[in-house]
Amino acid sequence: MAWFRKPRSLDLGTFVQPEALPEASIDDLVAESELLVGAAVRLAVKNLLILRSVRDGLDYDEQLYLAAARDELLVLAEEKRGDAERTAEARADALTRSGRAQHFHDYGERDIAILERREAYDWRLAERLVELAGDRDYAAEMVAAARDAAWHEIAESVRAKLERAAVSSDDRDYHLDRQWRLEELTRDLERQLAESPAAKDDQSGR
């Protein structure tokens, strides 16, 4: 008869409800969002800088990138104003509703305080983004950070390509394959030349 050992019970302790954290202030939420906005602006300017310099071969134009940073901030500010207006409409509609919600955005009287807080946050953040758009020092800081990130990304891309080229040039098979590809290319060119209208006209005129 097989003998089974009774599993030892584990003492997991007693659950203690953690103390509720104080609700973050609107100013704290705006300050946190400002960090996220800064990252988004730097990314947008960095991508623009890479496209203009690498793809289009254009020189660095600080004034253009300062304007791009300001435009990005104003676009984000306009988005937050739109969010605030939609929240205000939802709050006005919620005043006429009661009972259980039918879906996630089915707000009622119990949601008024939450909607008021969300609307206040959206308006405050929109105002802050407009302030930042008018701050030349802030825009210059964003552009400088984007420029450094762009140069680093470009340098890493060039370094990776050089490393691949160095490995390929030291590989004996690379040279053999290169010679074979050149011979294939030569044959393709000769065939295309022979089939070209000019070559056919030349042959018919002989």
TORBA-885317 format. One record per atom (N, C-alpha, C): atom name; residue in one letter; x, y negated, z negated. Coordinates in steps of 0.001 Angstrom, whole numbers. Layout:
N
NODE; CA; A; X; Y; Z
...
// end
This chain:
206
NODE; N; M; 840; 1183; 0
NODE; CA; M; 0; 0; 0
NODE; C; M; 883; -1243; 0
NODE; N; A; 630; -2094; 906
NODE; CA; A; 1460; -3299; 1005
NODE; C; A; 1191; -4213; -169
NODE; N; W; 2253; -4835; -615
NODE; CA; W; 2120; -5749; -1756
NODE; C; W; 2271; -7176; -1248
NODE; N; F; 1302; -8007; -1598
NODE; CA; F; 1319; -9392; -1145
NODE; C; F; 1524; -10296; -2347
NODE; N; R; 2436; -11225; -2166
NODE; CA; R; 2663; -12202; -3223
NODE; C; R; 1686; -13358; -3064
NODE; N; K; 1064; -13710; -4152
NODE; CA; K; 121; -14808; -4139
NODE; C; K; 881; -16112; -3907
NODE; N; P; 490; -16895; -2898
NODE; CA; P; 1213; -18139; -2629
NODE; C; P; 1156; -19081; -3830
NODE; N; R; 2285; -19700; -4084
NODE; CA; R; 2366; -20622; -5217
NODE; C; R; 1681; -21928; -4854
NODE; N; S; 837; -22367; -5732
NODE; CA; S; 126; -23624; -5470
NODE; C; S; 1090; -24790; -5625
NODE; N; L; 920; -25761; -4793
NODE; CA; L; 1782; -26929; -4804
NODE; C; L; 1108; -28058; -5553
NODE; N; D; 1899; -28728; -6342
NODE; CA; D; 1389; -29889; -7072
NODE; C; D; 1634; -31128; -6222
NODE; N; L; 583; -31611; -5613
NODE; CA; L; 690; -32785; -4754
NODE; C; L; 451; -34083; -5504
NODE; N; G; 285; -33967; -6791
NODE; CA; G; 72; -35173; -7574
NODE; C; G; -1357; -35672; -7456
NODE; N; T; -1580; -36813; -7990
NODE; CA; T; -2909; -37432; -7980
NODE; C; T; -2900; -38651; -7086
NODE; N; F; -3872; -38699; -6216
NODE; CA; F; -3940; -39832; -5292
NODE; C; F; -4272; -41100; -6050
NODE; N; V; -3483; -42119; -5772
NODE; CA; V; -3717; -43426; -6384
NODE; C; V; -3981; -44424; -5271
NODE; N; Q; -5110; -45039; -5303
NODE; CA; Q; -5474; -46008; -4285
NODE; C; Q; -4506; -47191; -4328
NODE; N; P; -3835; -47475; -3211
NODE; CA; P; -2913; -48608; -3224
NODE; C; P; -3660; -49925; -3377
NODE; N; E; -2950; -50882; -3936
NODE; CA; E; -3558; -52188; -4098
NODE; C; E; -3775; -52846; -2737
NODE; N; A; -4892; -53497; -2630
NODE; CA; A; -5202; -54164; -1363
NODE; C; A; -4242; -55326; -1155
NODE; N; L; -3701; -55395; 70
NODE; CA; L; -2796; -56484; 396
NODE; C; L; -3585; -57757; 662
NODE; N; P; -3037; -58883; 307
NODE; CA; P; -3752; -60143; 587
NODE; C; P; -3882; -60362; 2090
NODE; N; E; -4973; -60931; 2489
NODE; CA; E; -5215; -61185; 3916
NODE; C; E; -4230; -62222; 4435
NODE; N; A; -3638; -61928; 5579
NODE; CA; A; -2677; -62864; 6161
NODE; C; A; -3384; -64161; 6540
NODE; N; S; -2679; -65258; 6345
NODE; CA; S; -3253; -66549; 6694
NODE; C; S; -3211; -66753; 8207
NODE; N; I; -4005; -67686; 8691
NODE; CA; I; -4010; -68007; 10118
NODE; C; I; -2624; -68478; 10551
NODE; N; D; -1969; -69278; 9688
NODE; CA; D; -634; -69768; 10020
NODE; C; D; 355; -68618; 10166
NODE; N; D; 254; -67608; 9283
NODE; CA; D; 1153; -66454; 9378
NODE; C; D; 904; -65684; 10675
NODE; N; L; -351; -65528; 11038
NODE; CA; L; -679; -64808; 12271
NODE; C; L; -165; -65559; 13499
NODE; N; V; -298; -66875; 13473
NODE; CA; V; 192; -67679; 14593
NODE; C; V; 1711; -67597; 14694
NODE; N; A; 2395; -67646; 13537
NODE; CA; A; 3855; -67552; 13535
NODE; C; A; 4315; -66201; 14081
NODE; N; E; 3620; -65138; 13719
NODE; CA; E; 3970; -63807; 14237
NODE; C; E; 3717; -63727; 15739
NODE; N; S; 2615; -64296; 16186
NODE; CA; S; 2299; -64288; 17612
NODE; C; S; 3301; -65117; 18399
NODE; N; E; 3822; -66157; 17775
NODE; CA; E; 4811; -67001; 18446
NODE; C; E; 6057; -66203; 18802
NODE; N; L; 6428; -65263; 17955
NODE; CA; L; 7575; -64406; 18255
NODE; C; L; 7294; -63538; 19481
NODE; N; L; 6090; -62988; 19555
NODE; CA; L; 5721; -62153; 20698
NODE; C; L; 5661; -62983; 21976
NODE; N; V; 5140; -64200; 21859
NODE; CA; V; 5064; -65089; 23017
NODE; C; V; 6463; -65426; 23517
NODE; N; G; 7380; -65692; 22589
NODE; CA; G; 8754; -65997; 22979
NODE; C; G; 9373; -64862; 23778
NODE; N; A; 9131; -63625; 23347
NODE; CA; A; 9659; -62469; 24076
NODE; C; A; 9052; -62387; 25476
NODE; N; A; 7755; -62673; 25590
NODE; CA; A; 7092; -62618; 26896
NODE; C; A; 7626; -63697; 27830
NODE; N; V; 7872; -64883; 27301
NODE; CA; V; 8387; -65977; 28122
NODE; C; V; 9801; -65667; 28600
NODE; N; R; 10632; -65179; 27703
NODE; CA; R; 12008; -64828; 28094
NODE; C; R; 12012; -63762; 29175
NODE; N; L; 11140; -62767; 29057
NODE; CA; L; 11072; -61701; 30060
NODE; C; L; 10640; -62248; 31414
NODE; N; A; 9640; -63136; 31418
NODE; CA; A; 9159; -63703; 32672
NODE; C; A; 10251; -64527; 33354
NODE; N; V; 10955; -65345; 32569
NODE; CA; V; 12010; -66174; 33151
NODE; C; V; 13178; -65305; 33610
NODE; N; K; 13508; -64281; 32843
NODE; CA; K; 14598; -63378; 33240
NODE; C; K; 14302; -62697; 34569
NODE; N; N; 13087; -62204; 34725
NODE; CA; N; 12723; -61543; 35978
NODE; C; N; 12773; -62520; 37156
NODE; N; L; 12316; -63741; 36932
NODE; CA; L; 12367; -64756; 37985
NODE; C; L; 13808; -65069; 38351
NODE; N; L; 14664; -65164; 37356
NODE; CA; L; 16072; -65476; 37601
NODE; C; L; 16752; -64372; 38398
NODE; N; I; 16462; -63128; 38066
NODE; CA; I; 17060; -62000; 38784
NODE; C; I; 16579; -61968; 40234
NODE; N; L; 15305; -62188; 40436
NODE; CA; L; 14768; -62172; 41799
NODE; C; L; 15401; -63266; 42659
NODE; N; R; 15502; -64469; 42100
NODE; CA; R; 16034; -65578; 42888
NODE; C; R; 17527; -65414; 43165
NODE; N; S; 18262; -64890; 42192
NODE; CA; S; 19714; -64795; 42362
NODE; C; S; 20128; -63560; 43151
NODE; N; V; 19540; -62414; 42848
NODE; CA; V; 19948; -61162; 43486
NODE; C; V; 19229; -60964; 44823
NODE; N; R; 17914; -61096; 44805
NODE; CA; R; 17165; -60848; 46043
NODE; C; R; 17290; -61986; 47045
NODE; N; D; 17145; -63231; 46534
NODE; CA; D; 17109; -64380; 47440
NODE; C; D; 18458; -65069; 47581
NODE; N; G; 19430; -64735; 46719
NODE; CA; G; 20753; -65332; 46818
NODE; C; G; 20784; -66825; 46532
NODE; N; L; 19897; -67297; 45646
NODE; CA; L; 19818; -68720; 45332
NODE; C; L; 20650; -69055; 44101
NODE; N; D; 21114; -70291; 44039
NODE; CA; D; 21921; -70748; 42908
NODE; C; D; 21045; -70954; 41674
NODE; N; Y; 21727; -71000; 40542
NODE; CA; Y; 21038; -71205; 39271
NODE; C; Y; 20483; -72627; 39206
NODE; N; D; 19211; -72745; 38894
NODE; CA; D; 18533; -74042; 38830
NODE; C; D; 17850; -74150; 37471
NODE; N; E; 18523; -74808; 36535
NODE; CA; E; 17999; -74864; 35168
NODE; C; E; 16647; -75565; 35104
NODE; N; Q; 16475; -76646; 35863
NODE; CA; Q; 15214; -77379; 35821
NODE; C; Q; 14053; -76504; 36280
NODE; N; L; 14294; -75678; 37275
NODE; CA; L; 13235; -74784; 37751
NODE; C; L; 12843; -73787; 36667
NODE; N; Y; 13833; -73249; 35959
NODE; CA; Y; 13525; -72254; 34937
NODE; C; Y; 12912; -72890; 33697
NODE; N; L; 13279; -74128; 33396
NODE; CA; L; 12616; -74842; 32306
NODE; C; L; 11136; -75032; 32632
NODE; N; A; 10868; -75409; 33876
NODE; CA; A; 9479; -75571; 34295
NODE; C; A; 8741; -74235; 34256
NODE; N; A; 9428; -73151; 34631
NODE; CA; A; 8796; -71823; 34612
NODE; C; A; 8440; -71420; 33191
NODE; N; A; 9314; -71716; 32235
NODE; CA; A; 9040; -71396; 30836
NODE; C; A; 7834; -72187; 30335
NODE; N; R; 7788; -73466; 30671
NODE; CA; R; 6657; -74295; 30248
NODE; C; R; 5350; -73818; 30887
NODE; N; D; 5419; -73463; 32163
NODE; CA; D; 4213; -72981; 32850
NODE; C; D; 3701; -71696; 32216
NODE; N; E; 4629; -70813; 31857
NODE; CA; E; 4222; -69548; 31234
NODE; C; E; 3523; -69801; 29900
NODE; N; L; 4029; -70742; 29126
NODE; CA; L; 3405; -71092; 27852
NODE; C; L; 2010; -71668; 28058
NODE; N; L; 1864; -72515; 29068
NODE; CA; L; 558; -73123; 29331
NODE; C; L; -448; -72084; 29819
NODE; N; V; 23; -71111; 30605
NODE; CA; V; -865; -70037; 31058
NODE; C; V; -1353; -69221; 29863
NODE; N; L; -445; -68897; 28954
NODE; CA; L; -822; -68145; 27762
NODE; C; L; -1765; -68946; 26876
NODE; N; A; -1529; -70263; 26791
NODE; CA; A; -2414; -71123; 26006
NODE; C; A; -3823; -71119; 26591
NODE; N; E; -3913; -71172; 27910
NODE; CA; E; -5221; -71144; 28563
NODE; C; E; -5929; -69817; 28310
NODE; N; E; -5183; -68726; 28282
NODE; CA; E; -5778; -67417; 27978
NODE; C; E; -6342; -67396; 26575
NODE; N; K; -5625; -67985; 25615
NODE; CA; K; -6115; -67995; 24236
NODE; C; K; -7336; -68899; 24089
NODE; N; R; -7382; -69998; 24836
NODE; CA; R; -8577; -70837; 24810
NODE; C; R; -9781; -70061; 25342
NODE; N; G; -9549; -69290; 26384
NODE; CA; G; -10625; -68451; 26910
NODE; C; G; -11087; -67433; 25885
NODE; N; D; -10132; -66828; 25156
NODE; CA; D; -10490; -65875; 24102
NODE; C; D; -11327; -66552; 23022
NODE; N; A; -10931; -67771; 22645
NODE; CA; A; -11660; -68497; 21606
NODE; C; A; -13089; -68807; 22051
NODE; N; E; -13246; -69196; 23296
NODE; CA; E; -14586; -69513; 23804
NODE; C; E; -15468; -68276; 23840
NODE; N; R; -14893; -67145; 24238
NODE; CA; R; -15679; -65900; 24262
NODE; C; R; -16041; -65466; 22846
NODE; N; T; -15134; -65667; 21908
NODE; CA; T; -15427; -65314; 20520
NODE; C; T; -16523; -66208; 19964
NODE; N; A; -16498; -67494; 20330
NODE; CA; A; -17543; -68416; 19874
NODE; C; A; -18910; -67981; 20405
NODE; N; E; -18949; -67538; 21654
NODE; CA; E; -20211; -67051; 22229
NODE; C; E; -20685; -65796; 21500
NODE; N; A; -19744; -64888; 21193
NODE; CA; A; -20104; -63670; 20473
NODE; C; A; -20616; -64006; 19074
NODE; N; R; -20018; -65006; 18437
NODE; CA; R; -20450; -65401; 17088
NODE; C; R; -21855; -65993; 17123
NODE; N; A; -22135; -66827; 18124
NODE; CA; A; -23466; -67407; 18240
NODE; C; A; -24512; -66324; 18485
NODE; N; D; -24149; -65330; 19290
NODE; CA; D; -25074; -64238; 19574
NODE; C; D; -25268; -63355; 18347
NODE; N; A; -24189; -63211; 17542
NODE; CA; A; -24267; -62354; 16359
NODE; C; A; -25234; -62909; 15321
NODE; N; L; -25445; -64206; 15313
NODE; CA; L; -26362; -64824; 14347
NODE; C; L; -27794; -64340; 14533
NODE; N; T; -28102; -63854; 15725
NODE; CA; T; -29461; -63406; 16023
NODE; C; T; -29612; -61899; 15906
NODE; N; R; -28539; -61213; 15524
NODE; CA; R; -28581; -59748; 15491
NODE; C; R; -28456; -59228; 14061
NODE; N; S; -29104; -58118; 13812
NODE; CA; S; -29005; -57437; 12522
NODE; C; S; -29123; -55946; 12766
NODE; N; G; -28871; -55169; 11726
NODE; CA; G; -28962; -53725; 11875
NODE; C; G; -27645; -53106; 12292
NODE; N; R; -27711; -51832; 12651
NODE; CA; R; -26510; -51074; 12988
NODE; C; R; -26038; -51401; 14409
NODE; N; A; -24707; -51511; 14557
NODE; CA; A; -24124; -51809; 15873
NODE; C; A; -24283; -50607; 16797
NODE; N; Q; -24547; -50892; 18068
NODE; CA; Q; -24706; -49847; 19068
NODE; C; Q; -23403; -49517; 19789
NODE; N; H; -22458; -50449; 19794
NODE; CA; H; -21158; -50221; 20414
NODE; C; H; -20145; -51149; 19759
NODE; N; F; -18886; -51046; 20205
NODE; CA; F; -17774; -51726; 19535
NODE; C; F; -17954; -53240; 19512
NODE; N; H; -18475; -53807; 20596
NODE; CA; H; -18613; -55266; 20697
NODE; C; H; -20035; -55740; 20375
NODE; N; D; -20787; -54892; 19735
NODE; CA; D; -22146; -55265; 19335
NODE; C; D; -22067; -55903; 17943
NODE; N; Y; -21770; -57190; 17919
NODE; CA; Y; -21585; -57883; 16650
NODE; C; Y; -22924; -58304; 16062
NODE; N; G; -22954; -58335; 14716
NODE; CA; G; -24146; -58759; 14002
NODE; C; G; -23811; -59761; 12931
NODE; N; E; -24785; -60045; 12059
NODE; CA; E; -24585; -61048; 11021
NODE; C; E; -23406; -60712; 10107
NODE; N; R; -23185; -59432; 9867
NODE; CA; R; -22099; -59030; 8972
NODE; C; R; -20718; -59331; 9559
NODE; N; D; -20652; -59596; 10864
NODE; CA; D; -19371; -59833; 11534
NODE; C; D; -19053; -61320; 11680
NODE; N; I; -19896; -62189; 11182
NODE; CA; I; -19722; -63619; 11385
NODE; C; I; -18373; -64098; 10848
NODE; N; A; -18032; -63672; 9640
NODE; CA; A; -16778; -64135; 9029
NODE; C; A; -15572; -63694; 9849
NODE; N; I; -15596; -62452; 10338
NODE; CA; I; -14488; -61945; 11139
NODE; C; I; -14371; -62726; 12446
NODE; N; L; -15503; -62994; 13073
NODE; CA; L; -15487; -63725; 14337
NODE; C; L; -15016; -65166; 14133
NODE; N; E; -15421; -65777; 13026
NODE; CA; E; -14961; -67141; 12746
NODE; C; E; -13446; -67175; 12571
NODE; N; R; -12927; -66186; 11882
NODE; CA; R; -11481; -66115; 11664
NODE; C; R; -10747; -65882; 12980
NODE; N; R; -11278; -65000; 13834
NODE; CA; R; -10647; -64723; 15123
NODE; C; R; -10677; -65960; 16016
NODE; N; E; -11796; -66670; 16001
NODE; CA; E; -11912; -67884; 16817
NODE; C; E; -10922; -68947; 16345
NODE; N; A; -10800; -69109; 15025
NODE; CA; A; -9869; -70095; 14481
NODE; C; A; -8433; -69756; 14854
NODE; N; Y; -8112; -68467; 14810
NODE; CA; Y; -6763; -68029; 15189
NODE; C; Y; -6481; -68324; 16660
NODE; N; D; -7431; -68019; 17545
NODE; CA; D; -7228; -68251; 18976
NODE; C; D; -7022; -69735; 19282
NODE; N; W; -7837; -70600; 18664
NODE; CA; W; -7686; -72031; 18891
NODE; C; W; -6349; -72531; 18370
NODE; N; R; -5975; -72068; 17183
NODE; CA; R; -4709; -72520; 16583
NODE; C; R; -3518; -72073; 17427
NODE; N; L; -3540; -70839; 17905
NODE; CA; L; -2436; -70341; 18725
NODE; C; L; -2377; -71091; 20047
NODE; N; A; -3534; -71366; 20649
NODE; CA; A; -3552; -72119; 21902
NODE; C; A; -2926; -73491; 21697
NODE; N; E; -3268; -74151; 20601
NODE; CA; E; -2691; -75466; 20309
NODE; C; E; -1180; -75371; 20123
NODE; N; R; -741; -74325; 19436
NODE; CA; R; 692; -74151; 19193
NODE; C; R; 1442; -73908; 20492
NODE; N; L; 868; -73151; 21403
NODE; CA; L; 1529; -72879; 22682
NODE; C; L; 1647; -74141; 23518
NODE; N; V; 648; -74999; 23460
NODE; CA; V; 728; -76270; 24172
NODE; C; V; 1837; -77133; 23564
NODE; N; E; 1962; -77118; 22237
NODE; CA; E; 3042; -77856; 21581
NODE; C; E; 4409; -77345; 22040
NODE; N; L; 4553; -76033; 22098
NODE; CA; L; 5827; -75453; 22525
NODE; C; L; 6121; -75772; 23983
NODE; N; A; 5087; -75815; 24806
NODE; CA; A; 5290; -76143; 26219
NODE; C; A; 5842; -77554; 26381
NODE; N; G; 5536; -78433; 25449
NODE; CA; G; 6045; -79789; 25509
NODE; C; G; 7354; -79991; 24778
NODE; N; D; 7895; -78924; 24204
NODE; CA; D; 9154; -78995; 23449
NODE; C; D; 10300; -78582; 24372
NODE; N; R; 11077; -79530; 24847
NODE; CA; R; 12161; -79235; 25782
NODE; C; R; 13222; -78339; 25145
NODE; N; D; 13514; -78562; 23870
NODE; CA; D; 14526; -77745; 23195
NODE; C; D; 14091; -76281; 23138
NODE; N; Y; 12797; -76068; 22882
NODE; CA; Y; 12301; -74689; 22830
NODE; C; Y; 12405; -74042; 24206
NODE; N; A; 12004; -74776; 25252
NODE; CA; A; 12089; -74228; 26614
NODE; C; A; 13538; -73932; 26984
NODE; N; A; 14464; -74834; 26595
NODE; CA; A; 15879; -74622; 26905
NODE; C; A; 16404; -73388; 26176
NODE; N; E; 15939; -73153; 24965
NODE; CA; E; 16355; -71956; 24217
NODE; C; E; 15859; -70691; 24909
NODE; N; M; 14611; -70716; 25389
NODE; CA; M; 14055; -69565; 26095
NODE; C; M; 14833; -69290; 27383
NODE; N; V; 15164; -70356; 28108
NODE; CA; V; 15879; -70197; 29380
NODE; C; V; 17290; -69668; 29144
NODE; N; A; 17964; -70175; 28119
NODE; CA; A; 19323; -69707; 27823
NODE; C; A; 19318; -68222; 27468
NODE; N; A; 18353; -67804; 26665
NODE; CA; A; 18260; -66390; 26295
NODE; C; A; 17933; -65529; 27516
NODE; N; A; 17037; -66025; 28369
NODE; CA; A; 16676; -65284; 29588
NODE; C; A; 17861; -65182; 30531
NODE; N; R; 18639; -66257; 30645
NODE; CA; R; 19819; -66259; 31518
NODE; C; R; 20845; -65236; 31044
NODE; N; D; 21097; -65208; 29732
NODE; CA; D; 22064; -64243; 29197
NODE; C; D; 21595; -62810; 29433
NODE; N; A; 20297; -62576; 29234
NODE; CA; A; 19760; -61230; 29445
NODE; C; A; 19845; -60839; 30917
NODE; N; A; 19590; -61804; 31807
NODE; CA; A; 19650; -61515; 33245
NODE; C; A; 21065; -61191; 33675
NODE; N; W; 22043; -62007; 33242
NODE; CA; W; 23434; -61736; 33620
NODE; C; W; 23890; -60379; 33079
NODE; N; H; 23467; -60051; 31863
NODE; CA; H; 23847; -58754; 31296
NODE; C; H; 23254; -57618; 32120
NODE; N; E; 21995; -57762; 32511
NODE; CA; E; 21346; -56704; 33292
NODE; C; E; 21999; -56559; 34661
NODE; N; I; 22337; -57689; 35291
NODE; CA; I; 22993; -57642; 36599
NODE; C; I; 24373; -57010; 36476
NODE; N; A; 25120; -57414; 35433
NODE; CA; A; 26461; -56862; 35228
NODE; C; A; 26411; -55354; 34986
NODE; N; E; 25435; -54899; 34223
NODE; CA; E; 25303; -53465; 33962
NODE; C; E; 24968; -52709; 35240
NODE; N; S; 24143; -53309; 36085
NODE; CA; S; 23787; -52663; 37350
NODE; C; S; 25013; -52544; 38256
NODE; N; V; 25813; -53619; 38333
NODE; CA; V; 27020; -53585; 39156
NODE; C; V; 28016; -52563; 38617
NODE; N; R; 28174; -52538; 37303
NODE; CA; R; 29113; -51594; 36691
NODE; C; R; 28703; -50150; 36990
NODE; N; A; 27396; -49870; 36883
NODE; CA; A; 26922; -48509; 37157
NODE; C; A; 27185; -48116; 38606
NODE; N; K; 26992; -49054; 39534
NODE; CA; K; 27238; -48754; 40953
NODE; C; K; 28719; -48508; 41210
NODE; N; L; 29586; -49294; 40555
NODE; CA; L; 31024; -49107; 40724
NODE; C; L; 31470; -47758; 40174
NODE; N; E; 30883; -47359; 39055
NODE; CA; E; 31232; -46059; 38475
NODE; C; E; 30812; -44934; 39409
NODE; N; R; 29625; -45046; 39996
NODE; CA; R; 29179; -44003; 40929
NODE; C; R; 30071; -43960; 42165
NODE; N; A; 30484; -45140; 42628
NODE; CA; A; 31363; -45181; 43798
NODE; C; A; 32720; -44575; 43488
NODE; N; A; 33224; -44815; 42271
NODE; CA; A; 34524; -44258; 41883
NODE; C; A; 34467; -42744; 41805
NODE; N; V; 33383; -42220; 41261
NODE; CA; V; 33226; -40767; 41171
NODE; C; V; 33137; -40167; 42566
NODE; N; S; 32355; -40824; 43446
NODE; CA; S; 32180; -40294; 44798
NODE; C; S; 33488; -40315; 45575
NODE; N; S; 34287; -41382; 45408
NODE; CA; S; 35523; -41491; 46176
NODE; C; S; 36564; -40472; 45742
NODE; N; D; 36483; -39983; 44503
NODE; CA; D; 37421; -38976; 44010
NODE; C; D; 36949; -37556; 44301
NODE; N; D; 35768; -37433; 44817
NODE; CA; D; 35184; -36116; 45070
NODE; C; D; 35550; -35677; 46493
NODE; N; R; 36242; -34496; 46629
NODE; CA; R; 36652; -34000; 47948
NODE; C; R; 35438; -33745; 48824
NODE; N; D; 34359; -33220; 48241
NODE; CA; D; 33153; -32950; 49020
NODE; C; D; 32547; -34224; 49582
NODE; N; Y; 32725; -35326; 48833
NODE; CA; Y; 32191; -36606; 49316
NODE; C; Y; 32814; -36964; 50658
NODE; N; H; 34140; -36809; 50777
NODE; CA; H; 34817; -37147; 52031
NODE; C; H; 34395; -36219; 53162
NODE; N; L; 34231; -34933; 52848
NODE; CA; L; 33784; -33993; 53869
NODE; C; L; 32376; -34334; 54340
NODE; N; D; 31496; -34594; 53396
NODE; CA; D; 30123; -34952; 53741
NODE; C; D; 30087; -36268; 54515
NODE; N; R; 30944; -37200; 54128
NODE; CA; R; 30983; -38495; 54827
NODE; C; R; 31390; -38301; 56283
NODE; N; Q; 32403; -37466; 56519
NODE; CA; Q; 32827; -37212; 57890
NODE; C; Q; 31713; -36546; 58695
NODE; N; W; 31019; -35605; 58063
NODE; CA; W; 29923; -34923; 58741
NODE; C; W; 28799; -35906; 59072
NODE; N; R; 28471; -36804; 58138
NODE; CA; R; 27422; -37796; 58380
NODE; C; R; 27818; -38757; 59499
NODE; N; L; 29101; -39123; 59551
NODE; CA; L; 29563; -40001; 60625
NODE; C; L; 29449; -39324; 61984
NODE; N; E; 29798; -38023; 62039
NODE; CA; E; 29683; -37291; 63292
NODE; C; E; 28228; -37176; 63729
NODE; N; E; 27339; -36918; 62746
NODE; CA; E; 25921; -36843; 63066
NODE; C; E; 25411; -38181; 63582
NODE; N; L; 25836; -39264; 62932
NODE; CA; L; 25423; -40595; 63359
NODE; C; L; 25912; -40891; 64773
NODE; N; T; 27152; -40477; 65072
NODE; CA; T; 27701; -40702; 66410
NODE; C; T; 26891; -39962; 67466
NODE; N; R; 26547; -38707; 67170
NODE; CA; R; 25742; -37930; 68121
NODE; C; R; 24363; -38561; 68314
NODE; N; D; 23752; -39035; 67227
NODE; CA; D; 22436; -39679; 67334
NODE; C; D; 22513; -40931; 68184
NODE; N; L; 23547; -41711; 67996
NODE; CA; L; 23703; -42935; 68786
NODE; C; L; 23904; -42626; 70251
NODE; N; E; 24744; -41612; 70534
NODE; CA; E; 24979; -41236; 71924
NODE; C; E; 23692; -40743; 72585
NODE; N; R; 22900; -39995; 71815
NODE; CA; R; 21643; -39485; 72362
NODE; C; R; 20661; -40622; 72621
NODE; N; Q; 20575; -41562; 71700
NODE; CA; Q; 19671; -42689; 71887
NODE; C; Q; 20102; -43562; 73063
NODE; N; L; 21423; -43729; 73225
NODE; CA; L; 21911; -44514; 74355
NODE; C; L; 21587; -43834; 75680
NODE; N; A; 21737; -42513; 75678
NODE; CA; A; 21454; -41771; 76910
NODE; C; A; 19980; -41833; 77272
NODE; N; E; 19115; -41929; 76263
NODE; CA; E; 17673; -41950; 76513
NODE; C; E; 17126; -43359; 76671
NODE; N; S; 17956; -44358; 76546
NODE; CA; S; 17490; -45738; 76642
NODE; C; S; 17148; -46082; 78078
NODE; N; P; 16231; -47028; 78336
NODE; CA; P; 15870; -47437; 79713
NODE; C; P; 17057; -47938; 80509
NODE; N; A; 17962; -48634; 79857
NODE; CA; A; 19126; -49163; 80574
NODE; C; A; 19981; -48033; 81113
NODE; N; A; 20173; -46984; 80296
NODE; CA; A; 20991; -45860; 80750
NODE; C; A; 20312; -45118; 81891
NODE; N; K; 18975; -44969; 81824
NODE; CA; K; 18261; -44272; 82886
NODE; C; K; 18323; -45055; 84187
NODE; N; D; 18206; -46395; 84089
NODE; CA; D; 18287; -47199; 85292
NODE; C; D; 19668; -47111; 85928
NODE; N; D; 20670; -47037; 85062
NODE; CA; D; 22034; -46945; 85560
NODE; C; D; 22259; -45637; 86299
NODE; N; Q; 21675; -44534; 85729
NODE; CA; Q; 21845; -43235; 86357
NODE; C; Q; 21070; -43156; 87683
NODE; N; S; 19912; -43766; 87743
NODE; CA; S; 19103; -43703; 88962
NODE; C; S; 19712; -44549; 90087
NODE; N; G; 20511; -45563; 89688
NODE; CA; G; 21104; -46426; 90699
NODE; C; G; 22359; -45882; 91297
NODE; N; R; 22865; -44827; 90724
NODE; CA; R; 24093; -44233; 91271
NODE; C; R; 23806; -43430; 92523
// end
